[in-house]
Amino acid sequence: MSSNNSSQPTIALGITGASGVQYSFRLLEQLLKADCKVYLMISKAAQVVIGMETDLSLPGRVSDIQKCLSEKYQAAENQLQVFGEDEWTAPVASGSNNVKAMVVCPCSMGALSAIACGASNNLLERAADVMLKERKKLIIVPRETPYSDIHLENMLKLSRMDAVIVDANPGFYNQPKSVDDLVDFVVGKILDQLKVGHNLQPKWGNEK
């Protein structure tokens, strides 16, 4: 079991109902492995997608989800905390929290729109709004194709507010051999933005 290192950052992770939950779970695994503390928010739509795209069957209650994922990824006690959509007393709902950065992965176009206009209809959207207003790092991982003008305008709007757009768009110069390799490419890019060390892929110019 991993031992939580207080010197490591606290990262908020939001999972929305876009396709690509494999990215989010691989990212969660790597963050916990790196001894980061993680505040996790999973939308109701995301739970549906998780059931469609993976063999993982998450329980209904937030506390049970936290226990399930903590056991799956061997998290230390209190290293992973899961919050419900309406849990407004969660640390991520306030700018006074100690969250260093937030990742929305994957990010649906609905969530993207809500974050871009500051809707804060649920805890995930509010947490992203807090990151923007506090000038902390917000990483958006959109998963959609093709993009409409609305999608692109919302991404540009967020980029101009210093959010980082990391498209779920794997490269092939590392000669991936599996779907896992493609997932690791994108997750590695996210971890690089968070300045969390990893060995998911060789750096450009380095031998495999």
Backbone as numpy.savetxt, mean C-alpha at the origin, in Angstrom:
# Nx Ny Nz CAx CAy CAz Cx Cy Cz
9.62 -15.47 14.14 8.79 -14.28 14.14 9.66 -13.03 14.14
9.23 -12.06 13.37 9.99 -10.83 13.25 9.91 -10.02 14.53
10.97 -9.31 14.91 10.98 -8.46 16.09 10.91 -7.02 15.63
9.92 -6.28 16.13 9.70 -4.92 15.66 10.78 -3.99 16.15
11.43 -3.31 15.25 12.49 -2.38 15.57 11.92 -0.97 15.58
11.95 -0.31 16.75 11.32 1.01 16.88 12.00 2.06 16.02
13.23 1.77 15.54 13.92 2.73 14.69 13.39 2.70 13.26
12.67 1.66 12.92 12.11 1.55 11.58 10.84 2.38 11.47
10.51 2.87 10.27 9.37 3.77 10.11 8.03 3.06 10.25
7.01 3.84 10.57 5.63 3.36 10.55 5.03 3.72 9.20
4.50 2.74 8.50 3.97 2.93 7.16 2.48 2.61 7.16
1.68 3.46 6.56 0.26 3.18 6.35 0.09 2.55 4.98
-0.72 1.51 4.92 -0.96 0.82 3.65 -2.46 0.71 3.43
-2.93 1.26 2.33 -4.34 1.17 1.99 -4.53 0.28 0.77
-5.45 -0.66 0.86 -5.76 -1.56 -0.25 -7.18 -1.27 -0.71
-7.32 -0.86 -1.97 -8.64 -0.57 -2.51 -9.10 -1.70 -3.42
-10.24 -1.49 -4.08 -10.85 -2.56 -4.86 -10.34 -2.73 -6.26
-9.19 -2.16 -6.60 -8.60 -2.39 -7.92 -8.00 -3.79 -8.00
-7.87 -4.30 -9.21 -7.18 -5.56 -9.40 -5.70 -5.37 -9.06
-5.08 -6.44 -8.55 -3.66 -6.36 -8.24 -3.33 -6.45 -6.76
-4.15 -7.17 -5.99 -3.88 -7.28 -4.55 -2.59 -8.04 -4.28
-2.09 -8.76 -5.30 -0.81 -9.45 -5.12 0.31 -8.46 -4.80
0.24 -7.27 -5.39 1.22 -6.24 -5.09 1.14 -5.83 -3.61
-0.07 -5.63 -3.13 -0.23 -5.13 -1.76 0.21 -6.15 -0.72
-0.11 -7.42 -0.94 0.28 -8.43 0.04 1.78 -8.69 0.02
2.38 -8.63 -1.15 3.84 -8.77 -1.21 4.52 -7.58 -0.54
3.95 -6.38 -0.73 4.47 -5.19 -0.07 4.32 -5.31 1.44
3.16 -5.75 1.89 2.94 -5.93 3.33 3.96 -6.90 3.91
4.17 -8.01 3.22 5.14 -9.01 3.68 6.53 -8.41 3.82
6.94 -7.63 2.83 8.28 -7.05 2.84 8.44 -5.98 3.92
7.41 -5.19 4.13 7.46 -4.16 5.17 7.59 -4.79 6.56
6.83 -5.84 6.80 6.91 -6.52 8.09 8.26 -7.22 8.25
8.75 -7.79 7.17 10.06 -8.45 7.20 11.16 -7.45 7.52
10.98 -6.19 7.07 11.96 -5.14 7.34 11.76 -4.48 8.70
10.86 -5.06 9.51 10.59 -4.58 10.87 9.87 -3.23 10.91
9.23 -2.85 9.82 8.40 -1.66 9.85 7.10 -1.96 10.60
6.55 -0.95 11.24 5.21 -1.07 11.78 4.25 -0.66 10.68
3.15 -1.40 10.53 2.23 -1.15 9.43 0.82 -0.93 9.96
0.22 0.17 9.53 -1.20 0.44 9.75 -1.92 0.08 8.44
-2.78 -0.91 8.48 -3.39 -1.44 7.27 -4.88 -1.12 7.21
-5.32 -0.64 6.03 -6.73 -0.39 5.77 -7.13 -1.13 4.50
-8.17 -1.95 4.59 -8.64 -2.73 3.45 -10.09 -2.35 3.19
-10.38 -1.82 2.01 -11.75 -1.43 1.71 -12.62 -2.67 1.52
-13.93 -2.47 1.60 -14.86 -3.58 1.40 -14.73 -4.13 -0.03
-14.54 -3.23 -0.99 -14.36 -3.68 -2.37 -13.08 -4.51 -2.51
-12.04 -4.12 -1.76 -10.79 -4.86 -1.81 -10.96 -6.28 -1.28
-11.79 -6.45 -0.27 -12.01 -7.78 0.27 -12.67 -8.68 -0.77
-13.54 -8.09 -1.59 -14.16 -8.86 -2.68 -13.11 -9.29 -3.69
-12.23 -8.35 -4.07 -11.19 -8.63 -5.05 -10.21 -9.67 -4.50
-9.88 -9.57 -3.23 -8.98 -10.55 -2.60 -9.54 -11.95 -2.75
-10.86 -12.10 -2.56 -11.50 -13.40 -2.72 -11.48 -13.89 -4.16
-11.48 -12.95 -5.12 -11.47 -13.31 -6.54 -10.07 -13.65 -7.05
-9.06 -12.93 -6.55 -7.72 -13.03 -7.13 -6.74 -13.89 -6.34
-7.11 -14.28 -5.14 -6.19 -15.08 -4.31 -6.93 -16.24 -3.67
-6.17 -17.10 -3.04 -6.75 -18.21 -2.27 -6.98 -17.82 -0.82
-6.71 -16.56 -0.50 -6.83 -16.09 0.88 -8.28 -15.70 1.16
-8.83 -16.26 2.20 -10.19 -15.92 2.62 -10.11 -15.15 3.94
-10.28 -13.83 3.85 -10.17 -13.00 5.04 -11.46 -13.07 5.85
-11.35 -13.10 7.17 -12.55 -13.07 8.01 -13.23 -11.71 7.94
-14.41 -11.61 8.49 -15.18 -10.38 8.39 -14.75 -9.29 9.35
-14.39 -9.67 10.57 -14.08 -8.67 11.59 -12.65 -8.18 11.46
-12.46 -6.88 11.72 -11.13 -6.27 11.60 -10.12 -6.95 12.50
-10.51 -7.25 13.73 -9.59 -7.88 14.67 -9.16 -9.26 14.19
-10.07 -9.96 13.53 -9.75 -11.30 13.01 -8.85 -11.19 11.78
-9.07 -10.16 10.96 -8.19 -9.92 9.81 -6.77 -9.66 10.30
-6.65 -8.84 11.33 -5.34 -8.52 11.89 -4.65 -9.78 12.39
-5.37 -10.64 13.09 -4.80 -11.88 13.59 -4.39 -12.79 12.45
-5.25 -12.89 11.42 -4.99 -13.76 10.27 -3.72 -13.34 9.54
-3.60 -12.04 9.23 -2.45 -11.56 8.47 -1.17 -11.54 9.32
-1.31 -11.27 10.61 -0.15 -11.29 11.50 0.46 -12.69 11.55
-0.41 -13.69 11.61 0.07 -15.07 11.63 0.66 -15.46 10.28
0.01 -15.04 9.21 0.47 -15.41 7.86 1.86 -14.86 7.58
2.11 -13.62 8.01 3.39 -12.97 7.71 4.32 -12.89 8.92
3.98 -13.62 9.98 4.82 -13.76 11.17 5.21 -12.39 11.73
4.22 -11.53 11.87 4.45 -10.20 12.43 4.66 -10.29 13.94
5.48 -9.40 14.45 5.66 -9.31 15.89 4.39 -8.73 16.53
4.29 -8.84 17.82 3.11 -8.33 18.53 2.96 -6.83 18.29
1.78 -6.43 17.88 1.43 -5.02 17.61 2.19 -4.41 16.42
2.91 -5.22 15.66 3.62 -4.69 14.50 2.66 -4.35 13.37
1.59 -5.13 13.26 0.57 -4.90 12.25 -0.74 -4.54 12.94
-1.31 -3.41 12.56 -2.61 -3.00 13.08 -3.54 -2.74 11.90
-4.71 -3.36 11.94 -5.70 -3.23 10.87 -6.85 -2.38 11.38
-7.31 -1.45 10.54 -8.38 -0.54 10.93 -9.54 -0.63 9.94
-10.76 -0.45 10.47 -11.96 -0.46 9.65 -12.17 0.86 8.94
-13.05 0.85 7.95 -13.27 2.03 7.12 -13.82 3.22 7.90
-14.54 2.95 8.98 -15.16 4.03 9.77 -14.49 4.23 11.13
-13.27 3.73 11.26 -12.56 3.82 12.55 -11.81 5.15 12.63
-12.56 6.21 12.90 -12.01 7.57 12.81 -11.05 7.91 13.93
-10.99 7.07 14.97 -10.03 7.31 16.05 -8.67 6.66 15.78
-8.53 6.03 14.62 -7.25 5.40 14.26 -6.16 6.46 14.13
-4.91 6.13 14.43 -3.81 7.10 14.36 -3.70 7.80 13.00
-4.00 7.08 11.92 -3.83 7.65 10.58 -4.82 8.75 10.26
-5.83 8.93 11.11 -6.86 9.95 10.85 -6.42 11.34 11.28
-5.26 11.44 11.92 -4.81 12.73 12.44 -3.38 13.03 12.01
-3.11 14.30 11.81 -1.76 14.71 11.45 -0.78 14.61 12.59
-1.27 14.34 13.80 -0.37 14.22 14.95 0.24 12.83 15.07
-0.09 11.94 14.14 0.43 10.57 14.22 1.90 10.52 13.80
2.50 9.35 14.00 3.92 9.17 13.68 4.14 8.41 12.38
3.13 8.40 11.50 3.26 7.70 10.23 4.22 8.46 9.32
5.21 7.76 8.80 6.20 8.40 7.93 5.69 8.54 6.51
4.96 7.53 6.02 4.52 7.53 4.63 3.30 6.64 4.50
2.59 6.82 3.38 1.42 5.98 3.09 1.49 5.51 1.66
1.07 4.26 1.46 0.99 3.68 0.12 -0.44 3.23 -0.11
-1.03 3.62 -1.23 -2.33 3.09 -1.63 -2.07 2.13 -2.78
-2.17 0.83 -2.50 -1.73 -0.19 -3.45 -2.62 -1.43 -3.36
-3.31 -1.78 -4.44 -3.48 -0.99 -5.65 -4.51 0.11 -5.40
-4.48 1.12 -6.23 -5.38 2.25 -6.08 -6.41 2.25 -7.21
-7.67 2.12 -6.85 -8.73 2.18 -7.85 -8.90 3.61 -8.33
-9.55 3.77 -9.46 -9.78 5.12 -9.98 -10.78 5.88 -9.13
-11.67 5.17 -8.45 -12.59 5.82 -7.53 -11.86 6.39 -6.34
-10.95 5.60 -5.76 -10.16 6.08 -4.63 -9.23 7.21 -5.06
-8.66 7.08 -6.25 -7.79 8.13 -6.79 -8.53 9.45 -6.88
-9.74 9.41 -7.41 -10.56 10.61 -7.54 -10.87 11.22 -6.19
-11.27 10.37 -5.24 -11.62 10.86 -3.90 -10.42 11.50 -3.20
-9.26 10.88 -3.34 -8.05 11.43 -2.72 -7.66 12.75 -3.37
-7.79 12.82 -4.70 -7.41 14.03 -5.43 -8.27 15.23 -5.05
-9.53 14.96 -4.69 -10.41 16.09 -4.35 -10.63 16.22 -2.85
-9.94 15.41 -2.04 -10.03 15.54 -0.59 -11.36 15.12 -0.01
-11.99 14.11 -0.59 -13.34 13.72 -0.15 -13.36 13.17 1.28
-12.37 12.35 1.63 -12.29 11.76 2.97 -13.59 11.07 3.38
-14.12 10.26 2.48 -15.36 9.53 2.77 -15.16 8.35 3.72
-13.93 7.87 3.82 -13.64 6.76 4.72 -12.24 6.96 5.29
-11.81 6.05 6.15 -10.53 6.22 6.84 -9.36 6.21 5.86
-9.42 5.36 4.85 -8.33 5.29 3.88 -8.15 6.63 3.17
-9.25 7.20 2.72 -9.18 8.49 2.03 -8.72 9.59 2.97
-9.19 9.56 4.21 -8.78 10.55 5.19 -7.28 10.42 5.49
-6.80 9.19 5.59 -5.38 8.98 5.87 -4.52 9.55 4.75
-4.95 9.36 3.50 -4.23 9.93 2.37 -4.27 11.45 2.41
-5.42 12.01 2.78 -5.57 13.46 2.90 -4.61 14.02 3.95
-4.45 13.28 5.05 -3.52 13.70 6.11 -2.10 13.74 5.58
-1.72 12.73 4.80 -0.37 12.71 4.23 -0.12 13.96 3.38
-1.11 14.33 2.58 -0.95 15.49 1.70 -0.85 16.78 2.50
-1.72 16.94 3.48 -1.73 18.21 4.23 -0.51 18.35 5.13
0.04 17.22 5.57 1.22 17.25 6.42 2.52 17.22 5.61
2.39 17.20 4.28 3.55 17.15 3.38 4.42 15.93 3.63
3.75 14.81 3.94 4.44 13.54 4.08 4.30 12.74 2.79
5.10 11.71 2.63 5.13 10.97 1.37 3.86 10.14 1.21
3.20 10.34 0.08 2.04 9.56 -0.31 2.36 8.91 -1.65
2.29 7.58 -1.69 2.58 6.83 -2.91 1.29 6.19 -3.41
0.95 6.51 -4.64 -0.25 5.97 -5.26 0.16 4.94 -6.31
-0.43 3.75 -6.23 -0.11 2.68 -7.19 -1.39 2.37 -7.98
-1.64 3.14 -9.05 -2.86 2.91 -9.83 -2.79 1.62 -10.64
-3.93 0.97 -10.80 -3.97 -0.27 -11.58 -5.24 -0.20 -12.45
-5.06 0.34 -13.63 -6.17 0.50 -14.57 -5.59 0.64 -15.96
-6.34 0.27 -16.96 -5.91 0.51 -18.34 -7.10 0.32 -19.28
-7.26 1.17 -20.26 -6.51 2.41 -20.48 -6.97 3.48 -19.50
-6.19 4.55 -19.40 -6.57 5.67 -18.54 -7.41 6.68 -19.33
-8.45 7.18 -18.69 -9.23 8.26 -19.29 -8.57 9.60 -18.96
-9.04 10.66 -19.58 -8.54 12.00 -19.26 -8.74 12.31 -17.78
-9.86 11.86 -17.22 -10.15 12.10 -15.80 -9.09 11.43 -14.93
-8.77 10.17 -15.24 -7.76 9.45 -14.47 -6.41 10.18 -14.52
-6.01 10.56 -15.72 -4.73 11.22 -15.90 -4.70 12.58 -15.22
-5.79 13.31 -15.29 -5.85 14.62 -14.63 -5.77 14.47 -13.11
-6.41 13.44 -12.58 -6.35 13.21 -11.13 -4.93 12.83 -10.69
-4.25 12.02 -11.50 -2.86 11.66 -11.17 -1.95 12.87 -11.26
-2.15 13.72 -12.28 -1.35 14.93 -12.40 -1.61 15.86 -11.23
-2.86 15.97 -10.83 -3.21 16.82 -9.69 -2.50 16.36 -8.42
-2.50 15.06 -8.18 -1.82 14.52 -7.00 -0.31 14.66 -7.11
0.23 14.45 -8.30 1.67 14.62 -8.49 2.10 16.05 -8.18
1.29 17.00 -8.56 1.60 18.40 -8.28 1.51 18.72 -6.79
0.85 17.86 -6.03 0.80 17.99 -4.56 1.87 17.15 -3.90
2.84 16.69 -4.70 4.00 15.92 -4.24 3.71 14.46 -3.92
2.54 13.97 -4.30 2.33 12.53 -4.23 3.17 11.87 -5.32
3.57 10.62 -5.09 4.38 9.88 -6.06 3.49 8.82 -6.71
3.44 8.84 -8.02 2.66 7.85 -8.76 3.59 6.73 -9.22
3.39 5.55 -8.66 4.17 4.37 -9.05 3.21 3.42 -9.76
3.16 3.52 -11.05 2.24 2.71 -11.83 2.57 1.22 -11.69
1.53 0.40 -11.62 1.73 -1.05 -11.55 2.14 -1.55 -12.93
3.37 -1.24 -13.30 3.85 -1.42 -14.67 5.23 -2.06 -14.63
5.30 -3.39 -14.56 6.61 -4.05 -14.41 7.48 -3.93 -15.64
8.78 -3.85 -15.41 9.75 -3.86 -16.50 10.23 -5.27 -16.78
10.94 -5.44 -17.89 11.36 -6.78 -18.31 12.88 -6.89 -18.49
13.62 -5.82 -18.13 15.06 -5.88 -18.36 15.77 -6.82 -17.40
15.09 -7.24 -16.33 15.67 -8.23 -15.43 15.32 -9.66 -15.85
14.68 -9.78 -17.00 14.30 -11.08 -17.55 13.50 -11.91 -16.53
12.30 -11.43 -16.19 11.47 -12.16 -15.21 11.11 -13.55 -15.70
11.08 -14.49 -14.76 10.78 -15.87 -15.09 9.39 -16.29 -14.60
8.74 -15.45 -13.81 7.46 -15.83 -13.22 6.62 -14.59 -12.94
5.36 -14.83 -12.62 4.48 -13.73 -12.21 5.02 -13.08 -10.93
5.57 -13.89 -10.04 6.15 -13.36 -8.81 7.26 -12.35 -9.11
8.05 -12.62 -10.13 9.12 -11.70 -10.52 8.54 -10.36 -10.97
7.42 -10.40 -11.69 6.78 -9.18 -12.15 6.21 -8.39 -10.98
5.63 -9.11 -10.04 5.10 -8.46 -8.83 6.24 -7.81 -8.05
7.34 -8.55 -7.92 8.49 -8.04 -7.15 9.09 -6.79 -7.78
9.03 -6.67 -9.09 9.55 -5.48 -9.75 8.82 -4.24 -9.26
7.51 -4.29 -9.25 6.70 -3.14 -8.83 6.87 -2.89 -7.34
6.83 -3.94 -6.54 6.97 -3.79 -5.09 8.35 -3.22 -4.75
9.37 -3.64 -5.48 10.70 -3.09 -5.27 10.75 -1.60 -5.51
10.04 -1.13 -6.55 9.99 0.30 -6.83 9.32 1.07 -5.69
8.29 0.47 -5.11 7.61 1.11 -3.97 8.54 1.17 -2.77
9.21 0.08 -2.48 10.13 0.04 -1.34 11.28 1.03 -1.53
11.74 1.20 -2.76 12.78 2.20 -3.03 12.29 3.60 -2.66
11.06 3.91 -2.99 10.49 5.21 -2.66 10.37 5.39 -1.15
10.11 4.30 -0.45 9.99 4.34 1.01 11.36 4.30 1.70
12.41 4.05 0.90 13.77 3.89 1.43 13.84 2.72 2.43
13.13 1.67 2.08 13.17 0.42 2.84 13.98 -0.58 2.04
15.02 -1.11 2.63 15.91 -2.03 1.92 15.22 -3.33 1.52
15.66 -3.90 0.41 15.09 -5.16 -0.07 16.06 -5.82 -1.05
15.78 -7.09 -1.33 16.56 -7.85 -2.30 15.65 -8.45 -3.37
14.60 -7.76 -3.70 13.62 -8.30 -4.64 14.12 -8.31 -6.06
15.02 -7.40 -6.38 15.54 -7.33 -7.74 16.90 -6.63 -7.73
17.76 -6.98 -8.66 19.07 -6.30 -8.71 18.91 -4.86 -9.15
19.77 -4.01 -8.65 19.77 -2.61 -9.08 20.32 -2.52 -10.50
19.89 -1.50 -11.20 20.33 -1.30 -12.59 21.85 -1.24 -12.67
22.43 -2.03 -13.54 23.87 -2.05 -13.71 24.57 -3.11 -12.88
23.84 -3.71 -11.92 24.42 -4.76 -11.09 24.13 -6.12 -11.70
25.04 -7.05 -11.54 24.83 -8.38 -12.04 23.81 -9.09 -11.16
23.10 -10.06 -11.77 22.15 -10.84 -11.00 22.88 -11.75 -10.04
